[in-house]
């Protein structure tokens, strides 16, 4: 996550390390891309409670969870070389419960073996293991090699626009009427619910 933040901002704002738990505080930065302003928040990684041994890291994880409320679009970053964890599923549920837009980002694609259809197989596995996020786009990147970052930003902007799209009440009422006629609600003793 920190490598991606640093690439987006064009400066070393977050400490990059292979050791989990390096980012302790939320690191915030702003950048512009294709004439659009972005604010990005790099949080501490959310490891299982059993793996969180220091009090400082415990509070870092709590701040990371609270940061979800500030976000419009959450980038759920997964290490493509390590795969998915139960903790990733818990984080996904938190994101969905808070009603946030989410992009599943598989990082470190540069470390994959290069077997044909490997990326598609990984995406299929994610869809199978993350049914709660079946709607979420999956973007593959290598933050270190700066691959896939533009498609990630395009996806984030598209998702942001969808989340903030305003629909007129009359259009919504008409759509609900049409759907109600095509797929009527179940009947009870006294008629339709």
C-alpha positions, -999 to 999 in steps of 0.1 A, spaced: 0 0 0 28 24 9 46 18 -24 14 27 -43 9 58 -22 44 70 -28 41 64 -66 8 83 -67 21 113 -48 55 113 -65 73 115 -32 84 92 -3 56 99 22 51 64 35 78 40 48 81 10 26 91 -23 41 85 -60 37 78 -63 74 41 -61 83 29 -33 106 54 -6 94 26 19 87 13 30 121 -6 62 114 -29 72 85 -8 89 58 -28 113 37 -19 128 4 -34 146 -25 -26 144 -62 -41 153 -95 -45 129 -124 -62 137 -157 -75 170 -143 -92 152 -114 -83 158 -77 -77 126 -56 -71 123 -19 -55 90 -8 -52 76 26 -27 49 34 -36 30 66 -20 4 87 -25 -31 74 -53 -49 93 -38 -81 106 -56 -106 128 -58 -98 165 -37 -128 173 -9 -114 152 -12 -79 166 12 -80 196 20 -44 203 -5 -19 217 6 7 191 -3 -16 163 -37 -24 179 -45 13 179 -32 17 143 -56 -10 132 -85 8 150 -76 40 132 -75 22 99 -111 9 105 -123 44 113 -107 57 82 -131 36 62 -158 62 71 -138 89 54 -134 71 22 -156 71 -9 -138 43 -27 -117 17 -8 -88 -1 -24 -86 -35 -9 -50 -44 -17 -41 -81 -18 -6 -95 -24 -10 -116 -55 19 -138 -46 4 -146 -12 -32 -149 -21 -63 -143 1 -67 -146 38 -97 -149 62 -87 -115 74 -92 -101 38 -128 -115 40 -134 -97 73 -121 -64 59 -144 -69 29 -174 -73 51 -165 -41 70 -163 -22 37 -197 -36 25 -214 -29 58 -203 7 56 -216 10 21 -184 20 5 -173 16 -31 -145 -10 -33 -119 -21 -58 -100 -53 -52 -64 -47 -62 -40 -75 -67 -6 -61 -62 28 -76 -71 17 -92 -104 54 -89 -114 61 -118 -90 36 -142 -107 50 -171 -127 36 -160 -161 16 -192 -167 -11 -186 -194 -44 -175 -179 -29 -172 -144 -44 -138 -139 -79 -149 -150 -76 -180 -126 -67 -156 -98 -97 -134 -105 -120 -164 -107 -107 -176 -73 -113 -142 -58 -149 -142 -71 -154 -177 -55 -138 -168 -22 -153 -133 -20 -190 -137 -28 -197 -106 -7 -177 -86 -32 -189 -102 -64 -199 -67 -77 -164 -52 -71 -140 -47 -100 -107 -65 -98 -76 -46 -109 -41 -61 -112 -11 -39 -106 26 -38 -97 30 -8 -76 68 -13 -76 70 -14 -115 41 12 -119 21 -13 -139 -18 -11 -139 -19 22 -120 -37 41 -147 -65 15 -150 -68 15 -112 -73 53 -112 -98 51 -141 -117 24 -121 -116 45 -89 -129 76 -108 -157 56 -125 -168 41 -92 -168 75 -75 -190 89 -103 -214 59 -99 -216 64 -61 -224 102 -64 -248 99 -93 -281 116 -87 -313 101 -100 -345 121 -102 -373 109 -80 -397 106 -110 -372 83 -128 -368 61 -97 -405 59 -91 -411 48 -127 -383 22 -125 -398 8 -92 -432 6 -108 -419 -12 -138 -399 -37 -117 -429 -42 -94 -450 -52 -125 -424 -74 -140 -414 -91 -107 -443 -87 -83 -437 -91 -46 -449 -123 -29 -485 -126 -19 -499 -131 15 -534 -139 27 -544 -103 22 -527 -96 -11 -492 -85 -22 -468 -74 5 
